[in-house]
Amino acid sequence: MTVKDTMIAILREALHPVRLDVTDESHLHAGHGGWREGGETHFRVSIEAHAFKGKSRIERHRMINTLLAAELRGPVHALAIDAKETGE
């Protein structure tokens, strides 16, 4: 299973999003800090979920960072997040 697949599975299981897109943007960071040959180091998550209702932008980011803590400690160097409440 790829890092991307793992991240998708974790986010789907925990947040039941109505929309989820996880994009490997590693190729945009070639030669920069944290980049490795083969990619899977820099990701962008765009997610929409009811689970974010009443949560601030920071709280939403913290939720995602907590869920993906193992990946952020390991193979993932950078994570850009766009998290919205359903219907926002």
N, CA, C and O atoms as a DFTB+ gen file, in Angstrom:
352 C
 N C O
     1  1       0.844      -1.178       0.000
     2  2       0.000       0.000       0.000
     3  2       0.893       1.246       0.000
     4  3       1.864       1.315       0.753
     5  1       0.569       2.205      -0.826
     6  2       1.364       3.429      -0.903
     7  2       1.031       4.345       0.278
     8  3       0.030       4.149       0.967
     9  1       1.873       5.333       0.497
    10  2       1.626       6.327       1.538
    11  2       0.303       7.036       1.239
    12  3      -0.506       7.252       2.141
    13  1       0.090       7.387      -0.003
    14  2      -1.153       8.046      -0.408
    15  2      -2.359       7.171      -0.074
    16  3      -3.336       7.669       0.485
    17  1      -2.313       5.893      -0.402
    18  2      -3.415       4.972      -0.112
    19  2      -3.672       4.872       1.392
    20  3      -4.820       4.825       1.833
    21  1      -2.601       4.840       2.165
    22  2      -2.718       4.773       3.620
    23  2      -3.409       6.020       4.153
    24  3      -4.305       5.927       4.991
    25  1      -2.992       7.189       3.667
    26  2      -3.591       8.441       4.112
    27  2      -5.076       8.494       3.759
    28  3      -5.894       8.910       4.579
    29  1      -5.421       8.082       2.561
    30  2      -6.825       8.053       2.134
    31  2      -7.636       7.137       3.044
    32  3      -8.722       7.510       3.489
    33  1      -7.126       5.956       3.322
    34  2      -7.843       4.997       4.165
    35  2      -8.072       5.557       5.569
    36  3      -9.167       5.428       6.117
    37  1      -7.061       6.167       6.144
    38  2      -7.170       6.731       7.499
    39  2      -8.212       7.843       7.532
    40  3      -9.070       7.867       8.413
    41  1      -8.137       8.756       6.578
    42  2      -9.066       9.885       6.559
    43  2     -10.498       9.438       6.279
    44  3     -11.438       9.964       6.875
    45  1     -10.670       8.484       5.389
    46  2     -12.027       7.976       5.104
    47  2     -12.633       7.306       6.335
    48  3     -13.790       7.542       6.682
    49  1     -11.841       6.478       6.976
    50  2     -12.327       5.735       8.145
    51  2     -12.723       6.672       9.286
    52  3     -13.757       6.469       9.922
    53  1     -11.921       7.676       9.542
    54  2     -12.137       8.539      10.699
    55  2     -13.139       9.665      10.448
    56  3     -13.900      10.029      11.344
    57  1     -13.142      10.221       9.228
    58  2     -13.926      11.431       8.986
    59  2     -15.116      11.250       8.049
    60  3     -15.965      12.136       7.958
    61  1     -15.190      10.130       7.361
    62  2     -16.288       9.854       6.420
    63  2     -16.557      11.062       5.518
    64  3     -17.672      11.584       5.498
    65  1     -15.559      11.501       4.784
    66  2     -15.720      12.720       3.973
    67  2     -16.693      12.535       2.813
    68  3     -16.860      11.436       2.284
    69  1     -17.327      13.640       2.434
    70  2     -18.169      13.625       1.242
    71  2     -17.307      13.906       0.009
    72  3     -17.695      13.597      -1.118
    73  1     -16.142      14.492       0.240
    74  2     -15.174      14.733      -0.834
    75  2     -13.784      14.618      -0.235
    76  3     -13.508      15.165       0.832
    77  1     -12.907      13.897      -0.935
    78  2     -11.527      13.723      -0.481
    79  2     -10.615      13.589      -1.689
    80  3     -10.850      12.776      -2.583
    81  1      -9.573      14.403      -1.693
    82  2      -8.569      14.316      -2.740
    83  2      -7.202      14.419      -2.066
    84  3      -6.900      15.414      -1.407
    85  1      -6.399      13.409      -2.232
    86  2      -5.028      13.408      -1.716
    87  2      -4.100      13.377      -2.917
    88  3      -4.119      12.433      -3.707
    89  1      -3.288      14.419      -3.048
    90  2      -2.417      14.583      -4.209
    91  2      -0.958      14.535      -3.784
    92  3      -0.547      15.249      -2.870
    93  1      -0.181      13.694      -4.446
    94  2       1.263      13.641      -4.222
    95  2       1.901      14.759      -5.047
    96  3       1.923      14.698      -6.277
    97  1       2.413      15.769      -4.368
    98  2       3.043      16.915      -5.036
    99  2       4.569      16.869      -4.921
   100  3       5.240      17.886      -5.098
   101  1       5.101      15.712      -4.630
   102  2       6.540      15.564      -4.414
   103  2       7.356      16.041      -5.608
   104  3       8.429      16.618      -5.436
   105  1       6.855      15.805      -6.810
   106  2       7.594      16.190      -8.018
   107  2       7.826      17.707      -8.079
   108  3       8.761      18.168      -8.735
   109  1       6.982      18.471      -7.400
   110  2       7.144      19.926      -7.376
   111  2       8.259      20.377      -6.438
   112  3       8.657      21.542      -6.458
   113  1       8.762      19.461      -5.620
   114  2       9.751      19.788      -4.604
   115  2      11.078      19.063      -4.814
   116  3      11.898      18.993      -3.898
   117  1      11.289      18.535      -5.991
   118  2      12.518      17.797      -6.298
   119  2      13.742      18.632      -5.942
   120  3      13.870      19.785      -6.352
   121  1      14.626      18.029      -5.179
   122  2      15.866      18.685      -4.783
   123  2      15.744      19.535      -3.531
   124  3      16.759      19.999      -3.010
   125  1      14.526      19.755      -3.028
   126  2      14.320      20.556      -1.822
   127  2      14.395      19.672      -0.581
   128  3      14.432      18.446      -0.681
   129  1      14.418      20.301       0.574
   130  2      14.479      19.578       1.835
   131  2      13.362      18.565       1.993
   132  3      12.206      18.861       1.692
   133  1      13.694      17.388       2.458
   134  2      12.715      16.352       2.704
   135  2      12.323      15.529       1.495
   136  3      11.678      14.490       1.630
   137  1      12.706      15.984       0.319
   138  2      12.362      15.256      -0.901
   139  2      13.214      14.006      -1.033
   140  3      14.401      14.017      -0.706
   141  1      12.604      12.926      -1.514
   142  2      13.314      11.669      -1.774
   143  2      12.971      11.191      -3.169
   144  3      11.878      11.446      -3.675
   145  1      13.885      10.515      -3.770
   146  2      13.645       9.874      -5.069
   147  2      12.459       8.930      -4.917
   148  3      12.384       8.175      -3.948
   149  1      11.551       8.969      -5.851
   150  2      10.374       8.105      -5.794
   151  2       9.141       8.801      -5.248
   152  3       8.038       8.258      -5.320
   153  1       9.314       9.991      -4.707
   154  2       8.166      10.771      -4.246
   155  2       7.595      10.331      -2.925
   156  3       8.288       9.755      -2.086
   157  1       6.303      10.616      -2.750
   158  2       5.560      10.327      -1.526
   159  2       6.160      11.032      -0.306
   160  3       6.240      10.458       0.780
   161  1       6.579      12.287      -0.505
   162  2       7.117      13.089       0.598
   163  2       6.313      14.363       0.829
   164  3       6.272      14.870       1.950
   165  1       5.684      14.881      -0.201
   166  2       4.941      16.138      -0.130
   167  2       3.523      15.914      -0.668
   168  3       3.342      15.516      -1.819
   169  1       2.525      16.174       0.179
   170  2       1.138      15.907      -0.191
   171  2       0.245      17.120       0.024
   172  3       0.552      18.014       0.812
   173  1      -0.862      17.124      -0.695
   174  2      -1.936      18.106      -0.507
   175  2      -3.217      17.316      -0.268
   176  3      -3.565      16.426      -1.043
   177  1      -3.913      17.654       0.817
   178  2      -5.189      17.029       1.151
   179  2      -6.277      18.086       1.016
   180  3      -6.204      19.154       1.623
   181  1      -7.270      17.775       0.222
   182  2      -8.461      18.605       0.086
   183  2      -9.628      17.736       0.521
   184  3      -9.893      16.690      -0.072
   185  1     -10.329      18.182       1.569
   186  2     -11.350      17.330       2.171
   187  2     -12.552      18.158       2.610
   188  3     -12.425      19.295       3.063
   189  1     -13.719      17.546       2.458
   190  2     -14.968      18.150       2.913
   191  2     -15.696      17.093       3.726
   192  3     -15.931      15.985       3.244
   193  1     -16.059      17.438       4.976
   194  2     -16.686      16.441       5.840
   195  2     -17.601      17.095       6.877
   196  3     -17.352      18.215       7.325
   197  1     -18.649      16.386       7.244
   198  2     -19.546      16.829       8.312
   199  2     -18.796      16.894       9.641
   200  3     -19.172      17.661      10.527
   201  1     -17.749      16.103       9.783
   202  2     -16.975      16.048      11.031
   203  2     -16.342      17.390      11.384
   204  3     -15.934      17.599      12.527
   205  1     -16.257      18.291      10.428
   206  2     -15.650      19.596      10.680
   207  2     -16.657      20.645      11.149
   208  3     -16.285      21.795      11.385
   209  1     -17.915      20.264      11.284
   210  2     -18.957      21.220      11.674
   211  2     -18.595      21.902      12.989
   212  3     -18.302      21.247      13.989
   213  1     -18.622      23.235      12.964
   214  2     -18.339      24.015      14.166
   215  2     -16.872      24.122      14.530
   216  3     -16.530      24.725      15.547
   217  1     -15.999      23.546      13.715
   218  2     -14.557      23.564      13.998
   219  2     -13.890      24.718      13.242
   220  3     -14.246      25.023      12.104
   221  1     -12.930      25.341      13.894
   222  2     -12.158      26.389      13.233
   223  2     -11.181      25.745      12.251
   224  3     -10.970      24.533      12.269
   225  1     -10.598      26.567      11.406
   226  2      -9.605      26.069      10.450
   227  2      -8.451      25.372      11.179
   228  3      -7.986      24.319      10.742
   229  1      -8.001      25.945      12.262
   230  2      -6.899      25.346      13.026
   231  2      -7.325      24.010      13.617
   232  3      -6.556      23.049      13.587
   233  1      -8.538      23.935      14.154
   234  2      -9.023      22.671      14.720
   235  2      -9.125      21.586      13.643
   236  3      -8.817      20.424      13.906
   237  1      -9.548      21.951      12.456
   238  2      -9.634      20.997      11.352
   239  2      -8.257      20.467      10.981
   240  3      -8.073      19.266      10.777
   241  1      -7.292      21.379      10.895
   242  2      -5.923      20.982      10.565
   243  2      -5.356      20.078      11.658
   244  3      -4.690      19.086      11.364
   245  1      -5.618      20.417      12.900
   246  2      -5.133      19.583      14.010
   247  2      -5.731      18.184      13.952
   248  3      -5.039      17.201      14.216
   249  1      -7.006      18.090      13.610
   250  2      -7.652      16.777      13.487
   251  2      -6.921      15.925      12.451
   252  3      -6.614      14.758      12.692
   253  1      -6.651      16.521      11.311
   254  2      -5.981      15.788      10.228
   255  2      -4.553      15.446      10.611
   256  3      -4.103      14.323      10.383
   257  1      -3.834      16.400      11.192
   258  2      -2.456      16.134      11.609
   259  2      -2.390      15.022      12.649
   260  3      -1.467      14.208      12.628
   261  1      -3.356      14.980      13.554
   262  2      -3.399      13.917      14.563
   263  2      -3.652      12.564      13.906
   264  3      -2.987      11.579      14.227
   265  1      -4.607      12.518      12.991
   266  2      -4.914      11.259      12.302
   267  2      -3.733      10.746      11.486
   268  3      -3.526       9.537      11.379
   269  1      -2.962      11.661      10.912
   270  2      -1.841      11.278      10.045
   271  2      -0.495      11.405      10.748
   272  3       0.539      11.514      10.088
   273  1      -0.497      11.393      12.075
   274  2       0.728      11.597      12.856
   275  2       1.845      10.618      12.485
   276  3       3.001      11.025      12.363
   277  1       1.522       9.360      12.309
   278  2       2.563       8.369      11.991
   279  2       3.200       8.664      10.635
   280  3       4.413       8.536      10.470
   281  1       2.385       9.052       9.681
   282  2       2.917       9.367       8.345
   283  2       3.772      10.638       8.397
   284  3       4.791      10.734       7.713
   285  1       3.353      11.610       9.211
   286  2       4.111      12.858       9.327
   287  2       5.429      12.650      10.079
   288  3       6.394      13.383       9.858
   289  1       5.470      11.670      10.952
   290  2       6.723      11.338      11.637
   291  2       7.644      10.521      10.740
   292  3       8.855      10.477      10.955
   293  1       7.065       9.881       9.743
   294  2       7.826       8.987       8.880
   295  2       8.058       9.546       7.499
   296  3       8.851      10.472       7.328
   297  1       7.378       8.997       6.509
   298  2       7.703       9.316       5.119
   299  2       7.251      10.690       4.628
   300  3       7.813      11.205       3.662
   301  1       6.247      11.296       5.272
   302  2       5.704      12.559       4.769
   303  2       6.466      13.735       5.369
   304  3       6.525      13.900       6.588
   305  1       7.043      14.544       4.495
   306  2       7.804      15.722       4.919
   307  2       6.913      16.954       5.032
   308  3       7.093      17.769       5.937
   309  1       5.950      17.095       4.118
   310  2       5.097      18.280       4.104
   311  2       3.673      17.905       3.716
   312  3       3.439      17.037       2.876
   313  1       2.727      18.593       4.360
   314  2       1.317      18.331       4.105
   315  2       0.566      19.655       4.041
   316  3       0.504      20.393       5.024
   317  1      -0.003      19.947       2.877
   318  2      -0.863      21.123       2.711
   319  2      -2.301      20.652       2.874
   320  3      -2.680      19.606       2.346
   321  1      -3.108      21.427       3.609
   322  2      -4.461      20.990       3.938
   323  2      -5.477      22.061       3.568
   324  3      -5.310      23.240       3.879
   325  1      -6.542      21.613       2.890
   326  2      -7.718      22.428       2.642
   327  2      -8.894      21.617       3.174
   328  3      -9.358      20.682       2.521
   329  1      -9.379      21.985       4.377
   330  2     -10.428      21.215       5.036
   331  2     -11.661      22.082       5.227
   332  3     -11.596      23.148       5.839
   333  1     -12.790      21.615       4.696
   334  2     -14.034      22.379       4.768
   335  2     -15.150      21.549       5.361
   336  3     -15.198      20.327       5.220
   337  1     -16.045      22.254       6.029
   338  2     -17.264      21.625       6.509
   339  2     -18.168      21.389       5.309
   340  3     -18.183      22.201       4.384
   341  1     -18.911      20.313       5.305
   342  2     -19.815      20.011       4.207
   343  2     -20.769      21.182       3.988
   344  3     -21.392      21.677       4.927
   345  1     -20.870      21.614       2.735
   346  2     -21.760      22.703       2.385
   347  2     -21.154      24.082       2.553
   348  3     -21.817      25.081       2.273
   349  1     -19.937      24.162       2.995
   350  2     -19.269      25.445       3.231
   351  2     -18.846      26.104       1.951
   352  3     -18.270      27.192       1.978
